Amino acid sequence: MYANYNNKTAFNLNTNVNWFDNKKEAWFIDYSQKTKVYKQVEFTSGKINNLFDHKAIATFLNKKEKDSIKAVNLSLQEIKNLIY
């Protein structure tokens, strides 16, 4: 029951924060019921922005792989596998 509740009702309960080398910015994944968006936090300004253009990356990956990768569900692992 907990796993069902956690995966369909409550989101971002456990957020992995990844620090940039400058220690002034970090990135994380923002989950919702239908999307997964990579976000960047700029601590000096307090702004939270998308880490990259999700739609542009999905379009590029779909052209390269002839696949149906969705901008709302990108995985950095998918991108890494295509680069290396």
Residue pairs with C-beta under 8 A, 6 or more apart in sequence:
6 13
8 33
11 31
11 32
11 33
12 30
12 31
15 28
15 29
16 28
16 29
17 26
17 27
17 28
18 26
18 27
18 28
19 25
19 26
20 26
20 27
24 42
24 43
24 44
25 40
25 41
25 42
25 43
26 40
26 41
26 43
27 38
27 39
27 40
27 41
27 51
28 38
28 39
28 41
29 36
29 37
29 38
29 39
30 36
30 37
30 38
30 39
34 72
35 72
35 73
36 72
36 73
36 74
36 75
37 50
37 54
37 72
38 50
38 51
38 52
38 54
38 74
38 76
39 48
39 49
39 50
39 51
40 48
40 49
40 50
40 51
41 47
41 48
42 48
42 49
54 71
54 72
54 74
55 71
57 71
57 74
57 79
58 69
58 70
58 71
58 74
59 71
61 67
61 69
61 74
61 78
61 79
61 82
62 68
62 69
64 82
65 82
69 78
